[in-house]
Amino acid sequence: MIKKRIFSVYSDFKTGFLCRLFLILGVIFLIISAILHFTSFVATDENTKGVVIAFTVLFFGIGILVYFISCQFAKLAKIAEEIEKENKIDSVDKTQE
């Protein structure tokens, strides 16, 4: 049988870590791209430069996408906190009546 997994709304599935990882990799590839473009002590052809630029764009794009997802998880946690606060207020009001 399949075991049912329950995830908390406060779990962001490590999107903050992944966002930083992908953005750091994008910066590293950007630095490598700049070194390959402006210096000539590393002999590379145009295909290699194109691949490095492609990885730069790819990692920056994935980093920004994961950052957006991380922000959505943060908003979800905030909404869940507000709902829990309202439920506590409602339960206190019902017990006082």
C-alpha positions in Angstrom: 0.0 0.0 0.0 1.0 3.6 -0.5 1.8 5.5 2.6 0.1 8.8 2.8 2.4 11.7 3.5 1.2 14.9 5.2 3.3 18.0 4.6 3.1 21.1 6.8 2.3 24.4 5.2 5.5 25.7 6.9 7.6 23.2 4.9 9.1 25.0 1.9 10.6 21.8 0.4 14.1 23.4 0.6 13.3 26.0 -2.1 15.3 28.7 -0.3 18.4 26.5 -0.4 17.9 25.5 -4.0 17.3 29.2 -5.0 20.6 30.2 -3.5 22.4 27.2 -5.0 21.2 27.9 -8.6 21.9 31.6 -8.3 25.4 31.0 -7.0 26.0 28.5 -9.9 24.7 31.1 -12.3 27.1 33.7 -10.9 30.0 31.2 -11.2 29.2 30.5 -14.8 28.9 34.2 -15.5 32.3 34.8 -14.0 33.7 31.9 -16.1 32.0 33.4 -19.2 33.5 36.8 -18.5 37.0 35.2 -18.1 36.6 33.3 -21.3 35.4 36.4 -23.2 37.9 38.9 -22.0 41.1 36.9 -21.6 43.0 34.7 -24.0 45.1 32.5 -21.6 42.4 29.8 -21.9 42.1 28.7 -25.5 38.5 27.9 -26.3 36.3 27.9 -29.3 33.0 29.6 -29.8 31.0 26.5 -29.0 32.5 26.3 -25.5 31.7 30.0 -24.9 28.1 29.4 -26.1 27.7 26.4 -23.8 28.9 28.4 -20.8 26.5 31.3 -21.6 23.7 28.8 -22.0 24.4 27.3 -18.6 24.5 30.8 -17.1 21.1 31.7 -18.5 19.7 28.3 -17.5 20.9 28.5 -13.8 19.8 32.1 -13.4 16.3 31.2 -14.9 15.9 28.1 -12.6 17.1 30.2 -9.6 14.5 32.9 -10.3 11.8 30.3 -10.8 12.7 28.6 -7.5 12.8 32.0 -5.7 9.3 32.7 -7.0 8.1 29.3 -5.7 9.8 30.0 -2.3 7.9 33.3 -2.1 4.7 31.5 -2.7 5.4 29.0 0.1 6.1 31.9 2.4 2.8 33.5 1.5 1.0 30.2 2.1 2.6 29.9 5.5 1.5 33.4 6.3 -2.1 32.7 5.2 -2.2 29.5 7.3 -0.9 31.4 10.3 -3.7 33.9 10.0 -6.3 31.2 9.6 -5.0 29.4 12.7 -5.1 32.8 14.6 -8.8 33.3 13.5 -9.7 29.8 14.6 -8.2 30.3 18.0 -10.1 33.6 18.4 -13.4 31.9 17.3 -12.9 29.0 19.7 -12.2 31.4 22.6 -15.4 33.3 21.7 -17.5 30.2 21.7 -16.1 29.0 25.1 -17.0 32.4 26.7 -20.6 32.3 25.6 
